[in-house]
Amino acid sequence: MGERGKDDEMKHRRTNLEPLEPRAETPERQNPMDRPTAPQKPEARLGREVQARIGQQLRAMYNDVVSQGVPDHLADLVRRLGDQDTE
Amino acid sequence: MADEASPEASPMKLDPAIRDQILATVPSLRAFAISLSGNIDRADDLVQETLLRALAHIDSFQPGTNMPAWLFTILRNLFRSEYRKRRREVEDADGRYAETLKSHPEQTGRVEFEEFRTALAKLPADQREALILVGASGFSYDDAAAICGCAVGTIKSRVNRARTRLADLLAIDGVDDFGPDRATRAVLAGGGRG
């Protein structure tokens, strides 16, 4: 874990951009290309809200599909192939 | 009747319990496939191909282990080999995300939802899949790492970067609600619909 990564980490903490998961093991973040480019001003205040919204929308999008269940043609496929010997 | 297959090999009927596990995973496999490909037709092709492979190689599944993780791994590998061939098309997915799903009118703000999808499409594929596996599919970091064939720390890193990047993309809209970015994205998101 690089020392520079640590510095970035502290900045993030202060700006509330702390994601839902601990940031401890983030080897890839040492790459300077990965540093967030947004200025840490008014957006930072929104960090937590935005993170919560990301989680909600991600699950909403996903569950929207999950709730469609198993399309008939896929169910048929599994049953048909399951009933005969697999190739 | 011709015995083209070796007659000794007793027909390998699929254990109904295994079959049910597969069927139970199909809905989330589809959700994962759509999130990866951004295209519902390709997603269904991917799922179908995944199921064919899984059933053809069901021997290599160890009963009692994680069926969803096994199927997701197959699908992800299929997508990756496809993706290499069709990179340009996938990069072009932004506009298609809006078209991907049309069945969520009840969402808090349709435009917002489509903005989210557009932002998600802008993430590098590595980050997007990690975020979805952990944040939506509900896999542990360990399972997600196994599915993606990488270290757990790498998955954590990708998830964090995905979140940060999405926050950046979406925060613009929170600060400057009526700015040109929002307008532009609303147009993009509504692109196919007229």
Chai-1 contact restraints between the chains, C-beta under 6 A:
chainA,res_idxA,chainB,res_idxB,connection_type,confidence,min_distance_angstrom,max_distance_angstrom,comment,restraint_id
A,P19,B,N160,contact,1.0,0.0,6.0,A-B,restraint_1
A,P19,B,R163,contact,1.0,0.0,6.0,A-B,restraint_2
A,E25,B,G153,contact,1.0,0.0,6.0,A-B,restraint_3
A,E25,B,K156,contact,1.0,0.0,6.0,A-B,restraint_4
A,T26,B,S157,contact,1.0,0.0,6.0,A-B,restraint_5
A,T26,B,N160,contact,1.0,0.0,6.0,A-B,restraint_6
A,P27,B,G153,contact,1.0,0.0,6.0,A-B,restraint_7
A,P27,B,S157,contact,1.0,0.0,6.0,A-B,restraint_8
A,E28,B,S157,contact,1.0,0.0,6.0,A-B,restraint_9
A,P36,B,T164,contact,1.0,0.0,6.0,A-B,restraint_10
A,A38,B,D168,contact,1.0,0.0,6.0,A-B,restraint_11
A,P42,B,V175,contact,1.0,0.0,6.0,A-B,restraint_12
A,E43,B,A171,contact,1.0,0.0,6.0,A-B,restraint_13
A,E43,B,V175,contact,1.0,0.0,6.0,A-B,restraint_14
A,L46,B,A171,contact,1.0,0.0,6.0,A-B,restraint_15
A,L46,B,G174,contact,1.0,0.0,6.0,A-B,restraint_16
A,G47,B,A167,contact,1.0,0.0,6.0,A-B,restraint_17
A,V50,B,A167,contact,1.0,0.0,6.0,A-B,restraint_18
A,V50,B,L170,contact,1.0,0.0,6.0,A-B,restraint_19
A,V50,B,A171,contact,1.0,0.0,6.0,A-B,restraint_20
A,I54,B,L166,contact,1.0,0.0,6.0,A-B,restraint_21
A,Q57,B,F116,contact,1.0,0.0,6.0,A-B,restraint_22
A,L58,B,G135,contact,1.0,0.0,6.0,A-B,restraint_23
A,L58,B,A136,contact,1.0,0.0,6.0,A-B,restraint_24
A,R59,B,A136,contact,1.0,0.0,6.0,A-B,restraint_25
A,Y62,B,A31,contact,1.0,0.0,6.0,A-B,restraint_26
A,Y62,B,A136,contact,1.0,0.0,6.0,A-B,restraint_27
A,D64,B,H104,contact,1.0,0.0,6.0,A-B,restraint_28
A,V65,B,R30,contact,1.0,0.0,6.0,A-B,restraint_29
A,V65,B,A31,contact,1.0,0.0,6.0,A-B,restraint_30
A,V65,B,I34,contact,1.0,0.0,6.0,A-B,restraint_31
A,V66,B,P27,contact,1.0,0.0,6.0,A-B,restraint_32
A,V66,B,S28,contact,1.0,0.0,6.0,A-B,restraint_33
A,V66,B,A31,contact,1.0,0.0,6.0,A-B,restraint_34
A,G69,B,P27,contact,1.0,0.0,6.0,A-B,restraint_35
A,V70,B,L23,contact,1.0,0.0,6.0,A-B,restraint_36
A,V70,B,V26,contact,1.0,0.0,6.0,A-B,restraint_37
A,L74,B,V26,contact,1.0,0.0,6.0,A-B,restraint_38
A,L77,B,L51,contact,1.0,0.0,6.0,A-B,restraint_39
A,V78,B,I22,contact,1.0,0.0,6.0,A-B,restraint_40
A,V78,B,L23,contact,1.0,0.0,6.0,A-B,restraint_41
A,V78,B,L51,contact,1.0,0.0,6.0,A-B,restraint_42
A,L81,B,L55,contact,1.0,0.0,6.0,A-B,restraint_43
A,G82,B,L14,contact,1.0,0.0,6.0,A-B,restraint_44
A,G82,B,R19,contact,1.0,0.0,6.0,A-B,restraint_45
A,D85,B,P11,contact,1.0,0.0,6.0,A-B,restraint_46
A,D85,B,M12,contact,1.0,0.0,6.0,A-B,restraint_47
A,T86,B,M12,contact,1.0,0.0,6.0,A-B,restraint_48
A,T86,B,L55,contact,1.0,0.0,6.0,A-B,restraint_49
A,T86,B,A56,contact,1.0,0.0,6.0,A-B,restraint_50
A,E87,B,A56,contact,1.0,0.0,6.0,A-B,restraint_51
